[in-house]
Amino acid sequence: MKEVDIVYRTMFAELDQRTFDAAFASDFSSDGLFVKQKSKNQEFWYFQTNVDGKPVRKYVGPSSSKEIDDRVKTFKELKNDLKSRRKLVSTLVRNAYLPAPERFTGDVVAALSNAGLFRLRGVLVGTVAYQCYPGLLGIRLPSTAMQTGDADFAQFHSISAAIEDSLPPILDVLKAIDPTFRDIPHQSDGKFSTQFENAGKFRVEFLTPNTGSEEYSGRAAKMPALGGAAAQPLGFLDFLIQDPVRTVMLHKSGVPVTVPAAERYAVHKLIVSSRRRNDAPGYTKRAKDILQAASLVEALVQTRRHGDLAMAFAEAWNRGPSWREGISTGLSYIEDNKRGLVEDGLRKGLLEIDEDSRDFSLAS
C-alpha cells in the first residue's frame, strides 16, 4: 500500500482541525451562553439560548474533554474560513488522490452533521465511514471497497436517552436535500422508522447496539435524540462504536464526522463477514467485508499500529465463543496471499501488548 505524502497528511490534519473549529462556531451563536449541568456525578456543557422568552439548552459534550472545554472559552474567536477549506479539500482529492464520497452521499452526511448528529455522539458507520480512513491513516486503500448506495449511522441508546437534546425531525432534514425521501415503516411496528429512502433507492439507516437477547434484534428501538427516527438493534455493534474518532469527510469544504476506530472497524468486519447469507448478495457483501478488513489491517501494520490492532482483536476475542467463531471464520475467508500478512500483524501486536498469540489460535 502506498503512503500519502507527508505534505498532504499535514494538510489533512489542518483541514480536520479547521473543519471542527468551523462546525463548532456555526453551532453556537454569540447570542447565547455556555452553562454546565451535573448529571450522575459528571458535568456536561450545554449551550443556552432564549426562544420565545424561554431558555432552551443544546447539549455540547462532557466538561472533562479539554478540546471542548478550550473551545467553550474561545468560541467567539473562531472564524469560518469556508473558501480556504474548499481549496484544501480540492487539493487533497485531486493531488493526493484521497477519496471523496459520491456527491449525494456527501450531501446527506453533511446535512445530518449540520443538524447535530455527531455533536449528539452519533457515529458514521459502514462503507461511507471506510472512505474516511485513507486520510485518517495516511494510507491509500483499495477504491473497489468504497462503493455504496446507502449511509448508515449508529448511536448508543443510553446516550440517546441521557443527553436531553434532539436533532430536528430527520425526515425534514432529508427532504431538504431531496423531497422524494420517505420513511419506511419498521416491519415489527409501523409507528417506527429506522430507514429512510428516496426515489433513487438511496437509503439512510439508523442503528443501535443490541446488548440484550436476540429477540430484540427484530424490534425498532426508540431513540429520543434522533429527531423522531428509531434505530435497528444489531449485535456486535457496541464493540464497533465504542471510543470512536473524529475526522473529516472530503466533501465541499469538509464535513466533520465521527467514525469507528480503524482497528475496531477491521475486527468488526471479520465478524460481520461470517454472518452473511450464503446467496449471491451475501457473497458480494462478504467479499467487500473481507477486503475492507484485510486492507485496514495492512494499513495499521504499515503505520506501525500493531498494538492498537491487537488490543481491539483481543477485546473482541475475549467476549465469548460466538465472537471467537466469527473472527476465526472471517480470517479463513481472507485470500491466502493476504492472510499471512494479517495473522503476522496480529501476532506482532499481541506480543507488543504482552499476550500469547497461541491463546488466540494464532500460533506461528
Secondary structure, 3 states (H helix, E strand, C coil): CCECCHHHHHHHHHHHHHHHHHHHHHHCCCCCEEEEEEECCEEEEEEEEEECCEEEEEEEEECCCHHHHHHHHHHHHCCCCHHHHHHHHHHHHHCCCCCCCCHHHHHHHHHHHHHCCCCCCCEEECHHHHCCHHHHHCECCCHHHCCCCEEEEECCHHHHHHCCCCCCCHHHHHHCCCCCCEEEECCCCCCCEEEEECCCCCEEEEEEECCCCHHHHHCCEECCCCCCCEEEEECCHHHHHCCCEEEEECCCCCEEEEECCHHHHHHHHHHHHCCCCCCHHHHHHHHHHHHHHHHHHHHHHHCCCHHHHHHHHHHHHCCCHHHHHHHHHHHHHCCHHHHHHHHHHHHHHHHHCCCCHHHHCCCC
